[in-house]
Amino acid sequence: MNPKTFETLKKILVERFAINPAHVQPSAAFQKELNMDSMDAVDLLLAINETFDIRMPEKTLEEVHTVEEMVVCIQKHRPKLS
């Protein structure tokens, strides 16, 4: 897991969704532990796409359940640096 990507995602969660920074851990589940609903998930996806300049499909939300899984998914969608 990329620490820089994690910190950026954590910043989005804290600033946009008013989540306590102490609760944003790699193993934290978006629904169960961070109390995010489906509308929050869509908003998060839009924020991620904008922040990281990537295009993750909405179906990603069905497959990603934790902060760590989202970090890995962001990394997969980022362009490879040559």
N, C-alpha and C positions, 0 to 999 in steps of 0.2 A: 504494500500500500504506500502510495506516495504521500509523504508528510505535508508537502506544500499544497497539494490538491485537497487533502483533508482539512487543512487550516482555512482554505478558501471556502470550501463547502460549509464548514462550521460558521464562518463569518456570515454567509448567506442565511443560514438557519437562525442565527442569533439576531441579526439585523432585520430580516424580513418577516420572521415568524415569532419574534420575541421569546425564543426558547432560551432557557437558562444555559449558559455556556458549560456549566459543570455536567449537564445532562447529555451533551453532545460527545459521545464516546464512539469509537469504531463499531462496537457491538450493539449500539442503540438501535432499536427497531423504530421506524418512522411512525407507525400507527400506535403500537402498544406503549412505547416509552416516551416518544416525543409528542404524542397526542395529535398527530397530523391526520386529516381526513383526505378524501379523494380530491377535493378542490384544492387543498394545500399542496397535494402531490403534483397536480398539473401546474400550479403556480411555481413550485420548486423546479420542475423540469424546464419551464420557460426561463427562470432565473439562471439555471445552470447553462442552458444553451446560449444565453446572452453573455454571461460572465466568461465562459470558456471558449466562446465562439465556435461551438459545435452544434450538430443537429442530431440529438438523440430522439428516436421515435417514441411516441406516447406508450407503445406497448412495453417499453422498458419498465414502466411503472408496475406492471404485473409481475415482473421478474426480480425486481430489486426491493428488498425489505429492510436492509440495515444501512447505516452510514458507510460502513466499510464496503459493502457491495456497490453502493453508489460511486464511491471513489474509484473502485476498480473499473466500473462501467465508464466513468468519465475518461479515465486513462485510455481505455480501448477506443474511444471515439475521437480522441485528440489526434491531430496530425502528427505523423512521425517526423522528427527532426533529422535532416540528413547530415 
